Amino acid sequence: MQDIKLGKYQHYKGTIVEVTGLALHSETLEEMVVYNHPDPVKGMEANTLWVRPKAMFLENVVIDGQDVPRFRYIGI
């Protein structure tokens, strides 16, 4: 389950988030990435915790015809 580095990642839209851990969904056992969103987003306050399925966190997305990572590791 530990093939994601803890630390800072940049979302393809530019936002920086910090991955703080990995978790399992209680019903499906799907691996989830736990991350802190330091900026206000989607009407929420700053420094909120979010989870996203690991497969989605690691996937690429097509932006302006280019295949780019949804989140790119940028360090600790």
Secondary structure, DSSP 8 states (H G I E B T S, - for coil): ---S-SEEEEETTS-EEEEEEEEE-TTT--EEEEEEE-S--TT--SSEEEEEEHHHHH-EEEETTEEEESEEEEE-
